[in-house]
Amino acid sequence: VMSFAFQAWQDAGLLLSTTSNEACKMYDAALTQYVTWKNDNSLGGLEGTFSKLQAADPNFCK
């Protein structure tokens, strides 16, 4: 079963280097925070979001 976040990125023609749904969610959250210039404190801001992304997939974007 393919996860929703991963499938949404794939449907948009944006292939990611992971199949981890959690990594896709954290990447989406990081982009949202970056373009809106607002930290999501529930995720620990950008730093926390990137830490969670790295934990979900250590090879993301490598």
The first five atom37 places (N, CA, C, CB, O) and aatype in JSON, in Angstrom:
{
  "aatype": [19, 12, 15, 13, 0, 13, 5, 0, 17, 5, 3, 0, 7, 10, 10, 10, 15, 16, 16, 15, 2, 6, 0, 4, 11, 12, 18, 3, 0, 0, 10, 16, 5, 18, 19, 16, 17, 11, 2, 3, 2, 15, 10, 7, 7, 10, 6, 7, 16, 13, 15, 11, 10, 5, 0, 0, 3, 14, 2, 13, 4, 11],
  "atom_mask": [
    [1, 1, 1, 1, 1],
    [1, 1, 1, 1, 1],
    [1, 1, 1, 1, 1],
    [1, 1, 1, 1, 1],
    [1, 1, 1, 1, 1],
    [1, 1, 1, 1, 1],
    [1, 1, 1, 1, 1],
    [1, 1, 1, 1, 1],
    [1, 1, 1, 1, 1],
    [1, 1, 1, 1, 1],
    [1, 1, 1, 1, 1],
    [1, 1, 1, 1, 1],
    [1, 1, 1, 0, 1],
    [1, 1, 1, 1, 1],
    [1, 1, 1, 1, 1],
    [1, 1, 1, 1, 1],
    [1, 1, 1, 1, 1],
    [1, 1, 1, 1, 1],
    [1, 1, 1, 1, 1],
    [1, 1, 1, 1, 1],
    [1, 1, 1, 1, 1],
    [1, 1, 1, 1, 1],
    [1, 1, 1, 1, 1],
    [1, 1, 1, 1, 1],
    [1, 1, 1, 1, 1],
    [1, 1, 1, 1, 1],
    [1, 1, 1, 1, 1],
    [1, 1, 1, 1, 1],
    [1, 1, 1, 1, 1],
    [1, 1, 1, 1, 1],
    [1, 1, 1, 1, 1],
    [1, 1, 1, 1, 1],
    [1, 1, 1, 1, 1],
    [1, 1, 1, 1, 1],
    [1, 1, 1, 1, 1],
    [1, 1, 1, 1, 1],
    [1, 1, 1, 1, 1],
    [1, 1, 1, 1, 1],
    [1, 1, 1, 1, 1],
    [1, 1, 1, 1, 1],
    [1, 1, 1, 1, 1],
    [1, 1, 1, 1, 1],
    [1, 1, 1, 1, 1],
    [1, 1, 1, 0, 1],
    [1, 1, 1, 0, 1],
    [1, 1, 1, 1, 1],
    [1, 1, 1, 1, 1],
    [1, 1, 1, 0, 1],
    [1, 1, 1, 1, 1],
    [1, 1, 1, 1, 1],
    [1, 1, 1, 1, 1],
    [1, 1, 1, 1, 1],
    [1, 1, 1, 1, 1],
    [1, 1, 1, 1, 1],
    [1, 1, 1, 1, 1],
    [1, 1, 1, 1, 1],
    [1, 1, 1, 1, 1],
    [1, 1, 1, 1, 1],
    [1, 1, 1, 1, 1],
    [1, 1, 1, 1, 1],
    [1, 1, 1, 1, 1],
    [1, 1, 1, 1, 1]
  ],
  "atom_positions": [
    [[0.85, -1.17, 0.0], [0.0, 0.0, 0.0], [0.89, 1.24, 0.0], [-0.96, 0.0, 1.22], [1.79, 1.37, 0.83]],
    [[0.63, 2.14, -0.95], [1.41, 3.37, -1.03], [0.76, 4.41, -0.14], [1.51, 3.87, -2.49], [-0.47, 4.55, -0.11]],
    [[1.56, 5.13, 0.58], [1.05, 6.13, 1.51], [0.55, 7.36, 0.79], [2.11, 6.51, 2.51], [0.95, 7.65, -0.34]],
    [[-0.34, 8.1, 1.47], [-0.97, 9.28, 0.88], [0.03, 10.37, 0.53], [-2.01, 9.83, 1.82], [0.01, 10.88, -0.59]],
    [[0.9, 10.74, 1.46], [1.85, 11.83, 1.2], [2.77, 11.48, 0.04], [2.68, 12.14, 2.46], [3.0, 12.3, -0.84]],
    [[3.3, 10.27, 0.04], [4.17, 9.83, -1.04], [3.41, 9.86, -2.36], [4.72, 8.42, -0.76], [3.94, 10.33, -3.37]],
    [[2.2, 9.36, -2.37], [1.39, 9.31, -3.59], [1.07, 10.72, -4.08], [0.08, 8.54, -3.34], [1.08, 10.96, -5.29]],
    [[0.8, 11.65, -3.19], [0.5, 13.03, -3.59], [1.69, 13.66, -4.29], [0.09, 13.86, -2.37], [1.52, 14.34, -5.3]],
    [[2.88, 13.46, -3.76], [4.08, 14.0, -4.42], [4.26, 13.35, -5.79], [5.34, 13.78, -3.54], [4.58, 14.02, -6.77]],
    [[4.06, 12.05, -5.87], [4.21, 11.32, -7.13], [3.17, 11.78, -8.14], [4.1, 9.81, -6.89], [3.49, 11.95, -9.32]],
    [[1.94, 11.99, -7.71], [0.87, 12.46, -8.6], [1.18, 13.83, -9.18], [-0.46, 12.5, -7.86], [0.76, 14.16, -10.3]],
    [[1.91, 14.64, -8.43], [2.29, 15.98, -8.89], [3.51, 15.92, -9.81], [2.58, 16.89, -7.7], [3.98, 16.96, -10.29]],
    [[4.03, 14.72, -10.06], [5.19, 14.56, -10.93], [6.5, 14.86, -10.23], [0.0, 0.0, 0.0], [7.53, 15.07, -10.88]],
    [[6.47, 14.88, -8.91], [7.67, 15.18, -8.12], [8.11, 13.91, -7.4], [7.4, 16.32, -7.09], [7.65, 13.59, -6.31]],
    [[9.01, 13.2, -8.03], [9.47, 11.94, -7.46], [10.47, 12.23, -6.35], [10.1, 11.05, -8.54], [11.38, 13.04, -6.51]],
    [[10.3, 11.56, -5.24], [11.19, 11.72, -4.1], [12.06, 10.48, -3.97], [10.39, 11.97, -2.81], [11.74, 9.41, -4.49]],
    [[13.17, 10.64, -3.27], [14.13, 9.56, -3.12], [13.79, 8.63, -1.95], [15.52, 10.13, -2.94], [14.67, 7.97, -1.4]],
    [[12.54, 8.59, -1.56], [12.13, 7.77, -0.42], [10.74, 7.19, -0.67], [12.14, 8.6, 0.88], [9.96, 7.71, -1.46]],
    [[10.45, 6.12, 0.02], [9.09, 5.6, 0.05], [8.51, 5.75, 1.45], [9.07, 4.1, -0.39], [7.43, 5.24, 1.74]],
    [[9.23, 6.47, 2.31], [8.78, 6.69, 3.69], [7.72, 7.78, 3.72], [9.97, 7.07, 4.6], [8.0, 8.93, 3.38]],
    [[6.52, 7.43, 4.12], [5.44, 8.41, 4.22], [5.8, 9.5, 5.23], [4.13, 7.72, 4.62], [5.53, 10.67, 5.0]],
    [[6.41, 9.11, 6.34], [6.78, 10.1, 7.37], [7.81, 11.09, 6.83], [7.33, 9.39, 8.63], [7.72, 12.29, 7.1]],
    [[8.78, 10.61, 6.07], [9.77, 11.5, 5.48], [9.1, 12.46, 4.5], [10.88, 10.69, 4.76], [9.45, 13.64, 4.45]],
    [[8.16, 11.97, 3.71], [7.42, 12.83, 2.78], [6.63, 13.9, 3.53], [6.47, 12.0, 1.9], [6.6, 15.06, 3.12]],
    [[6.0, 13.51, 4.63], [5.24, 14.47, 5.43], [6.15, 15.55, 5.99], [4.51, 13.75, 6.58], [5.81, 16.73, 5.98]],
    [[7.32, 15.15, 6.49], [8.25, 16.11, 7.07], [8.85, 17.03, 6.0], [9.38, 15.39, 7.83], [9.09, 18.2, 6.26]],
    [[9.08, 16.5, 4.81], [9.58, 17.32, 3.7], [8.52, 18.36, 3.33], [9.93, 16.44, 2.47], [8.83, 19.54, 3.14]],
    [[7.28, 17.93, 3.24], [6.18, 18.84, 2.95], [6.06, 19.91, 4.04], [4.85, 18.06, 2.81], [5.86, 21.09, 3.74]],
    [[6.18, 19.49, 5.29], [6.1, 20.43, 6.41], [7.26, 21.43, 6.38], [6.1, 19.68, 7.75], [7.06, 22.61, 6.67]],
    [[8.44, 20.97, 6.02], [9.6, 21.86, 5.93], [9.4, 22.89, 4.83], [10.89, 21.06, 5.68], [9.67, 24.08, 5.02]],
    [[8.93, 22.45, 3.67], [8.68, 23.38, 2.57], [7.61, 24.4, 2.96], [8.24, 22.62, 1.31], [7.75, 25.59, 2.66]],
    [[6.56, 23.95, 3.62], [5.5, 24.85, 4.05], [6.04, 25.92, 5.0], [4.35, 24.07, 4.72], [5.73, 27.1, 4.86]],
    [[6.84, 25.49, 5.95], [7.43, 26.45, 6.9], [8.35, 27.43, 6.19], [8.19, 25.71, 8.0], [8.36, 28.62, 6.5]],
    [[9.11, 26.93, 5.24], [10.07, 27.78, 4.53], [9.36, 28.85, 3.69], [10.97, 26.93, 3.63], [9.73, 30.02, 3.75]],
    [[8.36, 28.44, 2.92], [7.7, 29.41, 2.03], [6.76, 30.35, 2.76], [6.94, 28.67, 0.95], [6.46, 31.44, 2.26]],
    [[6.29, 29.96, 3.93], [5.4, 30.85, 4.69], [6.16, 31.66, 5.75], [4.3, 30.05, 5.37], [5.57, 32.52, 6.41]],
    [[7.45, 31.41, 5.91], [8.28, 32.09, 6.9], [7.69, 31.96, 8.3], [8.44, 33.57, 6.53], [7.73, 32.9, 9.09]],
    [[7.13, 30.79, 8.59], [6.53, 30.56, 9.91], [6.91, 29.17, 10.39], [4.98, 30.73, 9.85], [6.64, 28.17, 9.72]],
    [[7.53, 29.11, 11.56], [7.87, 27.82, 12.16], [6.62, 27.12, 12.67], [8.88, 28.0, 13.3], [5.71, 27.76, 13.2]],
    [[6.58, 25.82, 12.5], [5.52, 25.0, 13.09], [6.07, 24.5, 14.41], [5.08, 23.81, 12.14], [6.84, 23.54, 14.46]],
    [[5.67, 25.15, 15.49], [6.2, 24.81, 16.81], [5.85, 23.39, 17.24], [5.68, 25.78, 17.83], [6.57, 22.8, 18.04]],
    [[4.76, 22.83, 16.71], [4.39, 21.46, 17.08], [5.4, 20.45, 16.53], [2.99, 21.13, 16.56], [5.47, 19.32, 17.0]],
    [[6.17, 20.86, 15.52], [7.21, 19.99, 14.95], [8.61, 20.41, 15.39], [7.12, 20.01, 13.42], [9.59, 19.78, 15.0]],
    [[8.69, 21.46, 16.19], [10.0, 21.94, 16.62], [10.63, 22.89, 15.63], [0.0, 0.0, 0.0], [11.85, 23.04, 15.59]],
    [[9.79, 23.54, 14.82], [10.31, 24.46, 13.8], [11.03, 23.71, 12.7], [0.0, 0.0, 0.0], [10.93, 22.49, 12.6]],
    [[11.75, 24.45, 11.87], [12.47, 23.81, 10.77], [13.51, 22.81, 11.27], [13.15, 24.86, 9.9], [13.65, 21.73, 10.71]],
    [[14.23, 23.18, 12.32], [15.25, 22.28, 12.85], [14.65, 20.95, 13.3], [15.99, 22.95, 14.02], [15.18, 19.89, 12.97]],
    [[13.56, 21.01, 14.04], [12.9, 19.79, 14.49], [12.32, 18.99, 13.33], [0.0, 0.0, 0.0], [12.36, 17.76, 13.33]],
    [[11.79, 19.71, 12.35], [11.21, 19.04, 11.18], [12.29, 18.27, 10.42], [10.53, 20.05, 10.26], [12.08, 17.12, 10.03]],
    [[13.45, 18.92, 10.21], [14.54, 18.24, 9.51], [15.09, 17.07, 10.32], [15.66, 19.23, 9.19], [15.51, 16.07, 9.75]],
    [[15.1, 17.19, 11.63], [15.53, 16.07, 12.48], [14.58, 14.89, 12.34], [15.61, 16.51, 13.96], [15.02, 13.74, 12.24]],
    [[13.29, 15.17, 12.32], [12.29, 14.1, 12.15], [12.38, 13.49, 10.76], [10.87, 14.66, 12.4], [12.23, 12.28, 10.6]],
    [[12.63, 14.32, 9.75], [12.78, 13.82, 8.38], [13.98, 12.88, 8.32], [12.95, 15.0, 7.38], [13.88, 11.78, 7.76]],
    [[15.1, 13.3, 8.88], [16.32, 12.48, 8.88], [16.11, 11.18, 9.63], [17.48, 13.25, 9.49], [16.63, 10.14, 9.23]],
    [[15.36, 11.23, 10.74], [15.07, 10.01, 11.5], [14.18, 9.06, 10.71], [14.41, 10.37, 12.84], [14.34, 7.84, 10.8]],
    [[13.25, 9.61, 9.95], [12.34, 8.77, 9.16], [13.05, 8.11, 7.99], [11.17, 9.61, 8.64], [12.72, 6.98, 7.61]],
    [[14.03, 8.81, 7.4], [14.8, 8.24, 6.29], [16.17, 8.9, 6.24], [14.05, 8.44, 4.93], [16.32, 9.99, 5.7]],
    [[17.17, 8.24, 6.81], [18.52, 8.82, 6.85], [19.12, 9.09, 5.47], [19.43, 7.89, 7.61], [20.06, 9.88, 5.35]],
    [[18.6, 8.46, 4.44], [19.13, 8.64, 3.09], [18.31, 9.58, 2.23], [19.22, 7.31, 2.4], [18.53, 9.67, 1.02]],
    [[17.37, 10.3, 2.84], [16.51, 11.21, 2.08], [17.37, 12.25, 1.37], [15.48, 11.89, 3.01], [18.23, 12.88, 1.98]],
    [[17.12, 12.43, 0.08], [17.81, 13.43, -0.76], [19.31, 13.2, -0.87], [17.57, 14.81, -0.23], [20.06, 14.16, -1.05]],
    [[19.75, 11.99, -0.76], [21.18, 11.7, -0.94], [21.39, 11.0, -2.25], [21.73, 10.84, 0.21], [22.52, 10.67, -2.59]]
  ]
}
